[in-house]
Amino acid sequence: MANTAQARKRARQSEKHRQQNASLRSRTRTSIKKVIAAIRSGDKEQAKTAFQAATPVVDSMVNKGIIHRNKAARHKSRLSARIKAMA
């Protein structure tokens, strides 16, 4: 347990940041899953719409430092390729 006032404050801040980061990570994963679900349903227009909605969410997580920029680029690239490969 934190013994000093400084350590107690850092513990409070760390918990707050952890919860905020978890929420943002969850939002990112949800937006990616929506695109994947649209791809699996076979609806190309819906997949494109979901992808357009997911792209700014993923990009904003990079700016906030939640995910690495290469991971974001990889997700966007793979999703885009799957959408283009649809009949």
Sequence and secondary structure as in RCSB ss.txt:
>XXXX:A:sequence
MANTAQARKRARQSEKHRQQNASLRSRTRTSIKKVIAAIRSGDKEQAKTAFQAATPVVDSMVNKGIIHRNKAARH
KSRLSARIKAMA
>XXXX:A:secstr
   SHHHHHHHHHHHHHHHHHHHHHHHHHHHHHHHHHHHHHT HHHHHHHHHHHHHHHHHHHHHTSS HHHHHHH
HHHHHHHHHT  
